[in-house]
């Protein structure tokens, strides 16, 4: 599977500009119906709001949708969508709820307000990247163990467990794209003495 960027969890953000209140919500979703259900839930939670602006991007069918919800064209939904696109985020929906404060914000003010509410919610939802990781074990002598610490760090190797017996056995994972190069570097540094065993592959993220 290809790597992609999405959110870890629901993010919320509040912003006020000239008495207009903006509530931003960003949520990870996997399907269009899930995005639509979330939008409806927000509308039910804030039934007396003036606008419910939203945008979502999905890997499913390369879907991309947005609405200005009666705000001037290009001042609301598109800025929210741009927040998703500029951050490379997919499988995510953002809804910005606006309570009108009686003062017109103008085109520039609306773009700024919707952008800030969307971006704040997105950041609070914790942007993460999913990748394919290779799970492996590395067995080395104690003397070689002292040599490979920096290599594992350079390759962002994540250690799950370390066993100290006759030799040192390190259990962990590395991004699959780096697996072969890591093996080559370890073999080179230990003059081929290390034993590397492929255990599994998994799709996951790191914060």
PASE-496828 format. One record per atom (N, C-alpha, C, O): residue in one letter; y, x, z. Coordinates in steps of 0.2 Angstrom, whole numbers, plus 5000, padded with zeros to 4 digits. Each point is the difference from the previous one (the first is absolute). Layout:
% residues N
aYXZ...
//
This chain:
% residues 207
x499450045000x500649965000x500650045000x500050065003x500549924994x500750045000x500349995006x500049955004x500450104998x500550005006x500549954999x500249994994x500149985011x500549954999x500450005007x499750025005x500949964995x500549995006x500149935001x500149964996x499850035011x500149935002x500250005007x500350055003x499749895001x500250005007x499450005005x499549974998x500650055008x499550005005x500049935003x499449985002x501249994999x500049945004x500649964999x500450034996x499749925007x500649964999x500650035003x500050035005x500649974991x500650035002x500549955000x500149964995x500450045010x500549965000x500750035001x500050065003x500549914995x500750035001x500549955000x500049954996x500550065008x500649955000x500650044999x500150065002x500349904994x500750034997x500549955000x499849944998x500850075004x500549955000x500650034996x500250065001x500149904995x500650034996x500549944999x499949954997x500750055006x500549955000x499849935002x500149954996x499550055009x499749945003x499449974997x499749965002x500150074992x499449984997x499450045003x500150065001x499449915000x499450035004x499550014995x499849954996x499950115004x499450014995x499450025004x500050055004x499449924995x499450025003x499550024995x499849964996x500050115004x499650024996x499350015002x499850025006x499749964990x499350015002x499650034994x500149984994x499550075008x499650034995x499350005002x499850025006x499749974990x499349995002x499550024994x500149994995x499450055008x499550024995x499649944998x499749965004x500150044989x499649944998x499650034994x500150054997x499349915002x499550034995x500049954994x499850024994x500449925006x500049954995x500649965000x500450005004x499849974990x500649964999x500049945004x500549995003x498949984998x500049945005x500250025007x500349965003x499550104999x500250025007x500750015000x500349995005x500050044990x500850015000x500349935000x500549995004x499349964992x500349945000x499949965007x500549975002x498950045001x499949975006x500550035006x500349965004x499850104995x500550035005x500749984999x500449985005x499850014989x500749984998x500149935003x500549985003x499049974996x500049935002x500050005008x500449965003x499350095000x500050005008x500750025002x500249975005x500150084992x500750025002x500549944999x500449995004x499549974990x500449944999x499949955006x500549975002x498950025000x499949955005x500350035007x500249965004x499850104997x500250035006x500850005000x500349995006x500050014988x500750005000x500249944995x500350014995x499649935007x500149944995x500849994999x500149974995x500350055009x500749985000x500450064997x500650005000x499150054997x500350064997x500349974993x499849954997x500750095001x500349994993x499650024994x499949974995x499850095006x499750034995x499350045002x500050025006x499549984990x499450035002x499850044994x499749984995x500650085005x499950054994x499450045001x499950025005x499749994989x499450045001x499950044994x500249994994x499350065007x499850044994x499350035002x499950015006x499649994990x499450035001x499750044994x500149984995x499550075007x499750044995x499350015002x499850025006x499749974989x499350005001x499650044995x500250004994x499350045008x499650034996x499649954996x499850024994x500049935009x499649944996x500449984994x500649975001x499150044993x500349984994x500750034999x500449974996x499850085007x500750045000x500549945001x500550004996x499449965009x500549955001x500750025003x500050045005x500549934993x500750025003x500449934999x500149984995x500150005011x500449945000x500650005005x500050045004x500549924994x500650005005x500449944998x500049974995x500450015010x500549944999x500650015004x500150035005x500549954992x500750015003x500149945005x500450005004x499249944995x500049945004x500749985001x500349995005x500050004989x500749975000x500650045001x500649985000x499250085002x500650055000x500250024993x499649994995x501050045004x500250024993x499550054997x499750045003x500149954991x499550034996x500150085001x500550034999x498950005003x500150085001x500250025006x500050065001x500249905004x500350025006x499550005006x500250035005x499249944994x499649995006x499250024998x499850055003x499949924993x499350014999x499950074996x499550035002x500949994994x499950064996x500250065005x499650055000x500949955004x500050055005x499450015005x499850055002x499949895000x499450015004x499550034996x499650045003x500349944991x499450024996x500250084999x499550045000x501149984999x500250074999x499850045006x499850064999x500249915007x499850045006x499350025000x499850055001x499849904996x499250014999x499950054995x499650055001x500749954993x499950044995x500250075001x499750054999x500949965004x500350075001x499650035006x500050075000x499749905004x499550035005x499350004998x499650035004x500349954990x499350014997x499549955004x499450024999x500849935004x499649965004x499749944996x500349974996x499050025005x499749944997x499649975005x500050015006x499749934992x499649965004x500449985006x499850005006x500849984993x500549995005x500549944998x500250004994x500049965011x500549944999x500550015005x499950025006x500749974991x500650005005x500449944999x500149974994x500150005012x500449945000x500650015004x499950035006x500749954991x500650015004x500349935001x500149964995x500050025011x500249935002x500850015001x500250045004x500249924993x500750005002x500349945002x499949944998x500550075008x500449945003x500750024998x500350055002x500049904994x500750014997x500550005006x500049955004x500450094997x500550015005x500749974998x500550005004x499649974990x500649974998x500550044997x500549984997x499350095002x500450054997x499750024994x499450035000x500849974994x499750024994x500050085000x500550035002x498950004996x499950075000x500250044994x500150065000x499949904994x500150034994x499450034997x499550015004x500550004990x499450034997x499850075003x499450005002x501050044999x499850075003x499849995007x499550035002x500849925002x499849995007x499349975000x499650025005x500349944991x499349965000x499550064998x499450005003x500750044992x499550054998x499950045006x499450025002x501150015001x499950045006x499749975006x499550035003x500649904998x499749975006x499249994999x499650015004x500349974990x499349984998x499650075000x499450005002x500950054995x499750075000x499850025007x499550035002x501049975002x499950025007x499549975004x499650035003x500449904996x499549965004x499350014998x499550015003x500450004990x499450024997x499750075002x499550005002x501050044997x499850075002x499850015007x499650045002x500849935003x499950005007x499349985001x499650035004x500249914994x499449975001x499450044997x499550015003x500650024991x499550044997x499950065005x499450025001x501150025001x499950065004x499749985007x499650045002x500549905001x499749985006x499349984999x499650005005x500249994989x499349984999x499650064999x499450004999x500950065001x499650075000x499750014993x499449974999x500950064997x499850024993x499450055000x500150055004x499349934993x499550055000x499750014993x500149964996x499550095004x499750014993x499250005001x499750045004x500049924992x499350005000x499750054994x500350014995x499250035008x499750054995x499250005001x499849975005x499950064990x499350015001x499950075004x500250054998x499449945007x499950065004x499250025000x499649965000x500350115000x499350025000x499850025007x500450045003x499149945000x499850015007x499550064999x499550004996x500550055008x499650065000x499950035006x500449995005x499150064995x499950045006x500150074998x499750024994x500650035010x500050074999x499750045005x500249995006x499350054993x499750045005x500250074998x499950034995x500450005011x500250074999x499850045007x499949975005x500150104994x499950045006x500650005004x500549974998x499550055008x500550005005x500650044997x500649995001x499250074996x500550054997x500349974994x500650014999x499049954997x500449974994x500449945002x500549984997x499349995009x500449945002x500750025001x500549964999x499650105004x500750025001x500450014994x500650005000x499050014994x500450024994x500249934996x500450014996x499249945005x500149944996x500549955003x500249954996x500150065009x500449955003x500649984996x500249944999x500250124999x500649994995x499849964994x500449964997x499050065000x499849974994x499949925001x500349964996x499450025009x499949935001x500649965001x500149954998x500450095005x500749975001x500349994994x500449954999x499650104997x500350004993x499849954996x500449974996x499050015004x499749954996x500049935004x499749954997x500750045008x500049945004x499449975002x499849945000x499750115002x499349985002x500149965007x500350035004x499449914996x500049965006x499350015004x499549984998x500550065008x499450015004x499849945004x500449985004x499049994995x499849955004x499650025006x500049975006x499650094993x499650025006x499950084999x499950024994x500050025011x499850074999x499450015005x500149995006x499450044992x499450015004x500050085001x500050044995x499949985011x499950075001x499350025003x499849985005x499850054991x499350025002x499950074997x500450045001x499149974995x499850064998x500650024995x500250065000x500049894996x500650014996x500549955001x499949955005x500650044992x500549955001x500049954994x500050024994x499949925007x499949954995x500649955001x500149975005x500350034989x500649955000x499949944996x499850014994x500349935009x499949944996x500749974999x500450005004x499749984990x500749984998x500049974993x499549994997x501250015001x500149974993x500650034997x500450025003x499649984990x500650034996x500149954994x499549974998x501150035000x500149964994x499550024994x500050064999x499749904998x499550024995x500250044995x499750054997x501049955000x500250044995x500150075002x500050054996x500049965011x500050075002x499350035003x500050065002x499549904997x499350025003x499850064997x499850055003x500249964990x499750054997x500450075001x499750055001x500949944999x500450065001x499950035007x500050065002x500049895003x499850025007x499450035001x499950065003x499649924993x499350035001x500150074997x499750055002x500649964992x500150074997x500450045005x499850065000x500749925003x500450045005x499650025006x500050065002x499649905000x499650015006x499450054999x499950055003x499849944991x499550054998x500350074999x499750055001x500949954996x500350074998x500250035007x499950065000x500449905005x500250035006x499450035004x500150055004x499449914996x499450025004x499550044996x499450015002x500750014992x499650044996x499349964999x499550034999x500649905000x499449964998x499649985006x499549974999x500750055007x499649995006x500049935003x499549985003x501049994996x500149935002x499549954997x499950014994x499949945009x499649954997x500449935000x500249985005x499950004989x500349935000x499649954997x499650014995x500449935009x499549954998x500549934999x500349985004x499650004990x500349934998x499649955004x499449994999x501049965004x499749955004x500249934997x499549965000x501150034998x500249934998x500650004997x500450055000x499849904997x500749984997x500349945004x499649955001x501050055000x500349945003x500749994997x500350054998x499949895002x500749984998x500449985006x499849955004x500750094998x500449995006x500750034999x500250024995x500249975011x500750035000x500150045006x499650005005x500950054994x500250035006x500749995001x500449994995x499850015011x500749985002x500450065000x500650005001
//
